[in-house]
Amino acid sequence: MPVQWEATLEPTLVLTLNPEGSRPRAQLTSPVQWEATLEALLARGLERSYELGPNKVIAGTMKRTDKAHPVTNIQV
């Protein structure tokens, strides 16, 4: 499964845990780009989304981005 780096909007097919790498550092210290991330995932063919957690933050953001895209919220 590809990993979508939210800080750079760059998809990666293999996740390598490298504490010295720039991607994990940027991912932790950069502003969140939810709308741009969702748009990038949709452009790459995202067909269905699942949000884990008590709220529907991503579902609301997705609804503003693409009203027809299905998002299932799973309460944990």
N, CA, C and O atoms as CSV, one atom per row, in Angstrom:
chain,resi,resn,atom,element,x,y,z
A,1,MET,N,N,0.842,-1.167,0.000
A,1,MET,CA,C,0.000,0.000,0.000
A,1,MET,C,C,0.893,1.237,0.000
A,1,MET,O,O,1.831,1.321,0.792
A,2,PRO,N,N,0.612,2.196,-0.877
A,2,PRO,CA,C,1.422,3.418,-0.893
A,2,PRO,C,C,1.196,4.250,0.363
A,2,PRO,O,O,0.108,4.247,0.939
A,3,VAL,N,N,2.218,4.948,0.769
A,3,VAL,CA,C,2.140,5.905,1.867
A,3,VAL,C,C,2.108,7.287,1.252
A,3,VAL,O,O,2.977,7.625,0.448
A,4,GLN,N,N,1.129,8.089,1.611
A,4,GLN,CA,C,1.045,9.467,1.108
A,4,GLN,C,C,1.660,10.372,2.163
A,4,GLN,O,O,1.066,10.582,3.221
A,5,TRP,N,N,2.841,10.911,1.889
A,5,TRP,CA,C,3.486,11.832,2.824
A,5,TRP,C,C,2.727,13.131,2.793
A,5,TRP,O,O,2.750,13.842,1.789
A,6,GLU,N,N,2.055,13.452,3.873
A,6,GLU,CA,C,1.178,14.606,3.936
A,6,GLU,C,C,1.975,15.908,3.901
A,6,GLU,O,O,1.483,16.907,3.377
A,7,ALA,N,N,3.184,15.921,4.443
A,7,ALA,CA,C,3.978,17.155,4.486
A,7,ALA,C,C,4.453,17.575,3.101
A,7,ALA,O,O,4.538,18.767,2.804
A,8,THR,N,N,4.765,16.585,2.245
A,8,THR,CA,C,5.307,16.901,0.915
A,8,THR,C,C,4.354,16.537,-0.211
A,8,THR,O,O,4.616,16.858,-1.370
A,9,LEU,N,N,3.240,15.866,0.118
A,9,LEU,CA,C,2.268,15.371,-0.872
A,9,LEU,C,C,2.914,14.418,-1.860
A,9,LEU,O,O,2.477,14.320,-3.007
A,10,GLU,N,N,3.948,13.719,-1.428
A,10,GLU,CA,C,4.696,12.799,-2.278
A,10,GLU,C,C,4.357,11.358,-1.907
A,10,GLU,O,O,4.590,10.954,-0.768
A,11,PRO,N,N,3.811,10.567,-2.844
A,11,PRO,CA,C,3.519,9.173,-2.525
A,11,PRO,C,C,4.794,8.331,-2.516
A,11,PRO,O,O,5.721,8.580,-3.287
A,12,THR,N,N,4.826,7.340,-1.639
A,12,THR,CA,C,5.961,6.446,-1.539
A,12,THR,C,C,5.428,5.028,-1.460
A,12,THR,O,O,4.495,4.765,-0.701
A,13,LEU,N,N,5.995,4.112,-2.221
A,13,LEU,CA,C,5.516,2.736,-2.204
A,13,LEU,C,C,6.094,1.930,-1.058
A,13,LEU,O,O,5.464,0.978,-0.599
A,14,VAL,N,N,7.269,2.286,-0.587
A,14,VAL,CA,C,7.898,1.547,0.505
A,14,VAL,C,C,8.223,2.522,1.617
A,14,VAL,O,O,8.858,3.551,1.385
A,15,LEU,N,N,7.789,2.201,2.823
A,15,LEU,CA,C,8.069,3.048,3.973
A,15,LEU,C,C,9.320,2.528,4.666
A,15,LEU,O,O,9.334,1.400,5.158
A,16,THR,N,N,10.353,3.329,4.705
A,16,THR,CA,C,11.580,2.971,5.395
A,16,THR,C,C,11.693,3.833,6.636
A,16,THR,O,O,11.669,5.060,6.546
A,17,LEU,N,N,11.815,3.211,7.777
A,17,LEU,CA,C,11.951,3.967,9.011
A,17,LEU,C,C,13.393,4.416,9.158
A,17,LEU,O,O,14.264,3.629,9.530
A,18,ASN,N,N,13.637,5.661,8.871
A,18,ASN,CA,C,14.974,6.236,8.930
A,18,ASN,C,C,14.883,7.526,9.717
A,18,ASN,O,O,14.446,8.539,9.172
A,19,PRO,N,N,15.285,7.527,11.000
A,19,PRO,CA,C,15.143,8.733,11.804
A,19,PRO,C,C,15.937,9.924,11.275
A,19,PRO,O,O,15.635,11.064,11.627
A,20,GLU,N,N,16.931,9.686,10.449
A,20,GLU,CA,C,17.727,10.767,9.888
A,20,GLU,C,C,17.165,11.281,8.571
A,20,GLU,O,O,17.635,12.294,8.054
A,21,GLY,N,N,16.159,10.591,8.015
A,21,GLY,CA,C,15.595,10.987,6.729
A,21,GLY,C,C,14.764,12.251,6.839
A,21,GLY,O,O,14.242,12.566,7.909
A,22,SER,N,N,14.641,12.970,5.746
A,22,SER,CA,C,13.922,14.237,5.760
A,22,SER,C,C,12.404,14.055,5.787
A,22,SER,O,O,11.701,14.904,6.335
A,23,ARG,N,N,11.891,12.988,5.217
A,23,ARG,CA,C,10.443,12.823,5.166
A,23,ARG,C,C,9.824,12.687,6.543
A,23,ARG,O,O,8.899,13.436,6.855
A,24,PRO,N,N,10.292,11.756,7.395
A,24,PRO,CA,C,9.665,11.667,8.722
A,24,PRO,C,C,9.796,12.970,9.512
A,24,PRO,O,O,8.856,13.361,10.204
A,25,ARG,N,N,10.920,13.636,9.424
A,25,ARG,CA,C,11.107,14.895,10.151
A,25,ARG,C,C,10.127,15.948,9.631
A,25,ARG,O,O,9.466,16.625,10.419
A,26,ALA,N,N,10.033,16.087,8.315
A,26,ALA,CA,C,9.111,17.055,7.732
A,26,ALA,C,C,7.676,16.701,8.093
A,26,ALA,O,O,6.858,17.588,8.334
A,27,GLN,N,N,7.370,15.423,8.132
A,27,GLN,CA,C,6.015,14.980,8.456
A,27,GLN,C,C,5.632,15.409,9.877
A,27,GLN,O,O,4.473,15.735,10.131
A,28,LEU,N,N,6.582,15.411,10.788
A,28,LEU,CA,C,6.299,15.767,12.177
A,28,LEU,C,C,6.304,17.264,12.436
A,28,LEU,O,O,5.662,17.728,13.378
A,29,THR,N,N,7.018,18.032,11.616
A,29,THR,CA,C,7.196,19.448,11.907
A,29,THR,C,C,6.497,20.391,10.934
A,29,THR,O,O,6.523,21.603,11.149
A,30,SER,N,N,5.881,19.886,9.885
A,30,SER,CA,C,5.239,20.730,8.878
A,30,SER,C,C,3.753,20.898,9.176
A,30,SER,O,O,3.157,20.060,9.852
A,31,PRO,N,N,3.149,21.982,8.674
A,31,PRO,CA,C,1.707,22.160,8.845
A,31,PRO,C,C,0.922,21.057,8.132
A,31,PRO,O,O,1.381,20.500,7.135
A,32,VAL,N,N,-0.244,20.756,8.648
A,32,VAL,CA,C,-1.111,19.744,8.052
A,32,VAL,C,C,-1.719,20.304,6.770
A,32,VAL,O,O,-2.189,21.441,6.742
A,33,GLN,N,N,-1.708,19.496,5.710
A,33,GLN,CA,C,-2.266,19.887,4.411
A,33,GLN,C,C,-3.372,18.910,4.024
A,33,GLN,O,O,-3.278,18.242,2.994
A,34,TRP,N,N,-4.420,18.823,4.846
A,34,TRP,CA,C,-5.443,17.811,4.629
A,34,TRP,C,C,-6.101,17.915,3.267
A,34,TRP,O,O,-6.203,16.913,2.559
A,35,GLU,N,N,-6.553,19.105,2.878
A,35,GLU,CA,C,-7.269,19.225,1.609
A,35,GLU,C,C,-6.378,18.859,0.428
A,35,GLU,O,O,-6.814,18.144,-0.474
A,36,ALA,N,N,-5.148,19.334,0.423
A,36,ALA,CA,C,-4.220,19.008,-0.665
A,36,ALA,C,C,-3.897,17.523,-0.670
A,36,ALA,O,O,-3.754,16.922,-1.735
A,37,THR,N,N,-3.780,16.921,0.518
A,37,THR,CA,C,-3.503,15.490,0.609
A,37,THR,C,C,-4.668,14.685,0.034
A,37,THR,O,O,-4.453,13.753,-0.741
A,38,LEU,N,N,-5.889,15.037,0.407
A,38,LEU,CA,C,-7.058,14.322,-0.110
A,38,LEU,C,C,-7.200,14.504,-1.615
A,38,LEU,O,O,-7.540,13.555,-2.321
A,39,GLU,N,N,-6.944,15.704,-2.111
A,39,GLU,CA,C,-6.989,15.936,-3.556
A,39,GLU,C,C,-5.956,15.077,-4.278
A,39,GLU,O,O,-6.243,14.522,-5.339
A,40,ALA,N,N,-4.749,14.963,-3.706
A,40,ALA,CA,C,-3.700,14.139,-4.322
A,40,ALA,C,C,-4.101,12.666,-4.321
A,40,ALA,O,O,-3.876,11.964,-5.307
A,41,LEU,N,N,-4.691,12.191,-3.227
A,41,LEU,CA,C,-5.129,10.797,-3.159
A,41,LEU,C,C,-6.250,10.523,-4.163
A,41,LEU,O,O,-6.258,9.479,-4.816
A,42,LEU,N,N,-7.188,11.452,-4.286
A,42,LEU,CA,C,-8.269,11.295,-5.265
A,42,LEU,C,C,-7.716,11.270,-6.685
A,42,LEU,O,O,-8.171,10.485,-7.517
A,43,ALA,N,N,-6.743,12.119,-6.960
A,43,ALA,CA,C,-6.139,12.160,-8.297
A,43,ALA,C,C,-5.415,10.857,-8.612
A,43,ALA,O,O,-5.259,10.505,-9.781
A,44,ARG,N,N,-4.970,10.135,-7.583
A,44,ARG,CA,C,-4.278,8.861,-7.775
A,44,ARG,C,C,-5.238,7.675,-7.754
A,44,ARG,O,O,-4.803,6.523,-7.774
A,45,GLY,N,N,-6.551,7.954,-7.713
A,45,GLY,CA,C,-7.518,6.871,-7.842
A,45,GLY,C,C,-8.137,6.368,-6.551
A,45,GLY,O,O,-8.708,5.278,-6.541
A,46,LEU,N,N,-8.047,7.117,-5.463
A,46,LEU,CA,C,-8.670,6.701,-4.207
A,46,LEU,C,C,-10.159,6.479,-4.433
A,46,LEU,O,O,-10.851,7.373,-4.921
A,47,GLU,N,N,-10.662,5.291,-4.081
A,47,GLU,CA,C,-12.057,4.954,-4.327
A,47,GLU,C,C,-12.915,4.989,-3.071
A,47,GLU,O,O,-14.106,5.287,-3.153
A,48,ARG,N,N,-12.345,4.695,-1.924
A,48,ARG,CA,C,-13.097,4.639,-0.668
A,48,ARG,C,C,-12.159,5.020,0.461
A,48,ARG,O,O,-10.970,4.702,0.428
A,49,SER,N,N,-12.702,5.704,1.464
A,49,SER,CA,C,-11.904,6.139,2.612
A,49,SER,C,C,-12.524,5.660,3.910
A,49,SER,O,O,-13.741,5.511,4.013
A,50,TYR,N,N,-11.677,5.421,4.900
A,50,TYR,CA,C,-12.103,5.034,6.241
A,50,TYR,C,C,-11.422,5.970,7.225
A,50,TYR,O,O,-10.216,6.202,7.145
A,51,GLU,N,N,-12.198,6.502,8.148
A,51,GLU,CA,C,-11.642,7.367,9.184
A,51,GLU,C,C,-11.826,6.683,10.528
A,51,GLU,O,O,-12.946,6.342,10.909
A,52,LEU,N,N,-10.735,6.484,11.239
A,52,LEU,CA,C,-10.773,5.839,12.548
A,52,LEU,C,C,-10.719,6.912,13.625
A,52,LEU,O,O,-9.817,7.750,13.620
A,53,GLY,N,N,-11.669,6.896,14.541
A,53,GLY,CA,C,-11.644,7.865,15.625
A,53,GLY,C,C,-13.026,8.356,15.992
A,53,GLY,O,O,-14.007,8.020,15.330
A,54,PRO,N,N,-13.106,9.148,17.043
A,54,PRO,CA,C,-14.400,9.576,17.563
A,54,PRO,C,C,-15.062,10.695,16.768
A,54,PRO,O,O,-16.269,10.898,16.901
A,55,ASN,N,N,-14.335,11.406,15.971
A,55,ASN,CA,C,-14.897,12.540,15.228
A,55,ASN,C,C,-14.862,12.267,13.729
A,55,ASN,O,O,-14.362,11.233,13.288
A,56,LYS,N,N,-15.397,13.200,12.957
A,56,LYS,CA,C,-15.461,13.044,11.502
A,56,LYS,C,C,-14.752,14.210,10.820
A,56,LYS,O,O,-15.309,14.840,9.921
A,57,VAL,N,N,-13.532,14.494,11.243
A,57,VAL,CA,C,-12.776,15.613,10.695
A,57,VAL,C,C,-12.417,15.371,9.233
A,57,VAL,O,O,-12.652,16.235,8.388
A,58,ILE,N,N,-11.851,14.206,8.927
A,58,ILE,CA,C,-11.451,13.902,7.556
A,58,ILE,C,C,-12.690,13.770,6.668
A,58,ILE,O,O,-12.676,14.204,5.516
A,59,ALA,N,N,-13.749,13.180,7.194
A,59,ALA,CA,C,-14.983,13.054,6.410
A,59,ALA,C,C,-15.522,14.428,6.025
A,59,ALA,O,O,-15.971,14.625,4.896
A,60,GLY,N,N,-15.482,15.378,6.956
A,60,GLY,CA,C,-15.931,16.729,6.652
A,60,GLY,C,C,-15.052,17.414,5.627
A,60,GLY,O,O,-15.548,18.111,4.742
A,61,THR,N,N,-13.744,17.219,5.745
A,61,THR,CA,C,-12.813,17.807,4.780
A,61,THR,C,C,-13.022,17.174,3.408
A,61,THR,O,O,-12.994,17.868,2.391
A,62,MET,N,N,-13.231,15.860,3.377
A,62,MET,CA,C,-13.461,15.177,2.105
A,62,MET,C,C,-14.766,15.661,1.482
A,62,MET,O,O,-14.838,15.826,0.264
A,63,LYS,N,N,-15.793,15.892,2.288
A,63,LYS,CA,C,-17.075,16.354,1.761
A,63,LYS,C,C,-16.915,17.709,1.064
A,63,LYS,O,O,-17.574,17.972,0.058
A,64,ARG,N,N,-16.038,18.570,1.600
A,64,ARG,CA,C,-15.773,19.855,0.949
A,64,ARG,C,C,-14.939,19.674,-0.317
A,64,ARG,O,O,-15.032,20.480,-1.243
A,65,THR,N,N,-14.119,18.614,-0.359
A,65,THR,CA,C,-13.234,18.370,-1.498
A,65,THR,C,C,-13.966,17.651,-2.628
A,65,THR,O,O,-13.867,18.043,-3.791
A,66,ASP,N,N,-14.714,16.580,-2.273
A,66,ASP,CA,C,-15.448,15.784,-3.269
A,66,ASP,C,C,-16.680,15.195,-2.585
A,66,ASP,O,O,-16.582,14.188,-1.883
A,67,LYS,N,N,-17.827,15.818,-2.790
A,67,LYS,CA,C,-19.051,15.415,-2.098
A,67,LYS,C,C,-19.489,13.981,-2.384
A,67,LYS,O,O,-20.175,13.372,-1.563
A,68,ALA,N,N,-19.102,13.437,-3.534
A,68,ALA,CA,C,-19.533,12.097,-3.918
A,68,ALA,C,C,-18.646,10.982,-3.353
A,68,ALA,O,O,-19.025,9.812,-3.393
A,69,HIS,N,N,-17.478,11.335,-2.831
A,69,HIS,CA,C,-16.535,10.309,-2.354
A,69,HIS,C,C,-17.027,9.688,-1.048
A,69,HIS,O,O,-17.326,10.413,-0.098
A,70,PRO,N,N,-17.116,8.339,-0.984
A,70,PRO,CA,C,-17.594,7.683,0.237
A,70,PRO,C,C,-16.511,7.635,1.319
A,70,PRO,O,O,-15.377,7.227,1.068
A,71,VAL,N,N,-16.891,8.062,2.529
A,71,VAL,CA,C,-16.014,7.985,3.694
A,71,VAL,C,C,-16.787,7.269,4.799
A,71,VAL,O,O,-17.882,7.688,5.174
A,72,THR,N,N,-16.210,6.193,5.310
A,72,THR,CA,C,-16.813,5.450,6.414
A,72,THR,C,C,-16.077,5.808,7.686
A,72,THR,O,O,-14.854,5.686,7.755
A,73,ASN,N,N,-16.824,6.256,8.710
A,73,ASN,CA,C,-16.224,6.586,9.991
A,73,ASN,C,C,-16.364,5.382,10.906
A,73,ASN,O,O,-17.453,4.829,11.060
A,74,ILE,N,N,-15.246,4.978,11.516
A,74,ILE,CA,C,-15.219,3.834,12.427
A,74,ILE,C,C,-14.869,4.358,13.813
A,74,ILE,O,O,-13.759,4.834,14.052
A,75,GLN,N,N,-15.836,4.262,14.719
A,75,GLN,CA,C,-15.620,4.727,16.091
A,75,GLN,C,C,-14.728,3.743,16.829
A,75,GLN,O,O,-14.980,2.538,16.809
A,76,VAL,N,N,-13.693,4.247,17.477
A,76,VAL,CA,C,-12.806,3.374,18.260
A,76,VAL,C,C,-12.782,3.812,19.698
A,76,VAL,O,O,-12.094,3.204,20.518
